[in-house]
Amino acid sequence: MIKHLSKDYYVIVIQELEGNFLKKLNADNSLTRGIEGLDIYNHVNNQITVTGLAASGLECLHICSWGMNTRTPKIILYPLFEESLNDHLRLALGGAIAVFPVYNKNLNALEIYNNINNTFPPSGMLLGYSYRYLESLKTLDIRTQMSSYDGELEVTVLN
């Protein structure tokens, strides 16, 4: 994704370096990540004009929860699925699709679905995201969430 976007844009990569694993397991949620995302955006935008945001994979769910509040003119997303995470996992349970084929990992759709739909999501991680964080975004549909976004929205599903 970075190589592709670098052809037309200057790309700044933000990487999480949280060293406290227990904090990530127990305090990770969409509100906290949204606040952090806006803080990072404002910090960078005060130094250079940010003309867009981009995300891929499960990170697209995170960007949707706060990206439209930035008023950036363009958001480019490369999600793993078109529907909500719950809907995607239901399709995978029925055998219609693979869970997340781009990750080349043998992931169990039933285990993921049960973990994020449990009344008390377990402490654990999936592809660098806590189950508690994914639980907070399980019904978010990107196109519905971003329907009020005024800027240019480009969504390309990764297969």
C-alpha positions as CSV (number, residue, x, y, z in Angstrom):
1,M,0.0,0.0,0.0
2,I,2.8,2.4,0.9
3,K,4.6,1.9,-2.4
4,H,1.3,2.4,-4.3
5,L,0.4,5.6,-2.4
6,S,4.0,6.9,-2.6
7,K,3.6,7.3,-6.4
8,D,1.1,10.2,-5.9
9,Y,1.5,11.3,-2.3
10,Y,4.0,11.9,0.4
11,V,3.4,9.1,2.9
12,I,3.8,9.3,6.7
13,V,3.6,6.0,8.4
14,I,2.4,5.9,12.0
15,Q,3.4,2.8,14.0
16,E,2.2,1.9,17.4
17,L,5.0,1.2,19.8
18,E,3.0,0.4,22.9
19,G,5.2,-1.7,25.1
20,N,2.7,-2.4,27.8
21,F,1.0,-5.6,26.6
22,L,-1.5,-5.7,29.6
23,K,-2.6,-2.1,28.9
24,K,-3.3,-3.0,25.3
25,L,-5.3,-6.1,26.3
26,N,-7.4,-4.3,28.9
27,A,-7.6,-0.6,27.9
28,D,-7.7,-0.8,24.1
29,N,-11.0,0.6,22.8
30,S,-12.3,2.7,19.9
31,L,-12.8,5.9,21.9
32,T,-9.2,5.9,23.1
33,R,-7.9,5.1,19.6
34,G,-10.1,7.8,18.2
35,I,-8.7,10.4,20.6
36,E,-5.1,9.3,19.8
37,G,-5.8,9.3,16.1
38,L,-7.1,12.9,16.2
39,D,-4.1,14.0,18.4
40,I,-1.7,12.5,15.9
41,Y,-3.5,14.0,12.9
42,N,-3.6,17.5,14.6
43,H,0.1,17.3,15.5
44,V,1.2,16.4,12.0
45,N,-1.3,18.8,10.4
46,N,0.1,21.7,12.4
47,Q,3.5,21.1,10.8
48,I,2.5,20.2,7.3
49,T,-0.9,20.2,5.6
50,V,-2.4,16.7,5.6
51,T,-4.3,16.1,2.3
52,G,-5.6,12.7,3.1
53,L,-5.7,9.6,5.3
54,A,-5.2,6.0,4.3
55,A,-5.5,2.7,6.0
56,S,-5.6,-1.0,5.2
57,G,-6.9,-4.2,6.8
58,L,-8.6,-4.0,10.2
59,E,-7.1,-0.5,10.7
60,C,-9.9,0.8,8.3
61,L,-12.4,0.2,11.1
62,H,-10.3,2.4,13.4
63,I,-10.0,5.2,10.8
64,C,-13.7,5.2,10.3
65,S,-14.4,5.8,13.9
66,W,-12.5,9.2,13.9
67,G,-11.3,10.0,10.3
68,M,-14.3,12.0,9.3
69,N,-13.7,14.4,12.1
70,T,-10.4,15.6,10.6
71,R,-12.0,17.4,7.7
72,T,-9.2,16.0,5.5
73,P,-10.2,16.2,1.8
74,K,-9.6,12.5,1.0
75,I,-9.7,9.1,2.8
76,I,-8.4,6.0,1.1
77,L,-9.3,2.7,2.6
78,Y,-8.2,-0.9,1.8
79,P,-10.4,-3.0,4.1
80,L,-10.5,-6.8,4.3
81,F,-14.3,-6.9,3.7
82,E,-17.2,-4.8,2.5
83,E,-19.6,-5.4,5.3
84,S,-19.3,-5.3,9.1
85,L,-16.8,-7.6,10.9
86,N,-19.7,-9.6,12.3
87,D,-21.3,-10.0,8.9
88,H,-17.9,-11.0,7.3
89,L,-17.4,-13.6,10.0
90,R,-20.9,-15.0,9.5
91,L,-20.1,-15.5,5.8
92,A,-16.8,-17.2,6.7
93,L,-18.7,-19.5,9.1
94,G,-21.0,-20.5,6.2
95,G,-18.0,-21.4,4.1
96,A,-18.7,-18.7,1.5
97,I,-15.4,-16.9,2.0
98,A,-12.1,-17.3,3.9
99,V,-11.7,-15.3,7.1
100,F,-8.8,-13.0,6.1
101,P,-7.0,-14.5,3.1
102,V,-4.5,-11.6,2.8
103,Y,-2.9,-12.5,6.1
104,N,-2.0,-16.1,5.0
105,K,-2.9,-17.4,8.4
106,N,-5.3,-20.2,9.3
107,L,-7.8,-18.2,11.4
108,N,-10.9,-19.8,12.9
109,A,-14.0,-17.7,12.1
110,L,-16.1,-19.3,14.9
111,E,-13.5,-18.6,17.5
112,I,-13.2,-15.0,16.5
113,Y,-16.9,-14.5,16.2
114,N,-17.5,-16.1,19.7
115,N,-14.7,-14.0,21.2
116,I,-16.0,-10.6,20.0
117,N,-19.6,-11.4,20.6
118,N,-19.1,-12.7,24.1
119,T,-20.8,-10.6,26.9
120,F,-17.4,-10.3,28.4
121,P,-14.8,-10.4,25.6
122,P,-11.8,-12.5,26.6
123,S,-8.4,-11.0,27.1
124,G,-6.5,-11.9,23.9
125,M,-5.2,-10.6,20.6
126,L,-6.0,-11.1,17.0
127,L,-3.5,-9.7,14.4
128,G,-2.3,-7.1,16.8
129,Y,-5.7,-6.0,18.0
130,S,-7.3,-6.9,21.3
131,Y,-10.6,-8.8,21.3
132,R,-12.1,-6.0,23.4
133,Y,-11.1,-3.4,20.7
134,L,-12.6,-5.5,17.9
135,E,-15.7,-6.1,20.0
136,S,-16.3,-2.3,20.1
137,L,-16.2,-2.2,16.2
138,K,-17.9,-5.5,15.3
139,T,-21.0,-3.9,13.8
140,L,-19.4,-1.0,12.1
141,D,-20.0,-0.9,8.4
142,I,-17.5,1.3,6.6
143,R,-19.8,2.7,3.9
144,T,-22.6,3.4,6.4
145,Q,-20.2,5.0,8.9
146,M,-18.6,7.2,6.3
147,S,-21.8,8.1,4.5
148,S,-21.8,11.6,6.0
149,Y,-18.2,12.2,5.1
150,D,-18.0,15.3,2.8
151,G,-14.6,14.6,1.3
152,E,-13.5,12.1,-1.4
153,L,-13.8,8.5,-0.1
154,E,-12.0,5.7,-2.0
155,V,-12.6,2.1,-0.8
156,T,-10.9,-0.9,-2.4
157,V,-11.5,-4.2,-0.7
158,L,-8.4,-6.4,-0.4
159,N,-8.9,-10.0,-1.5
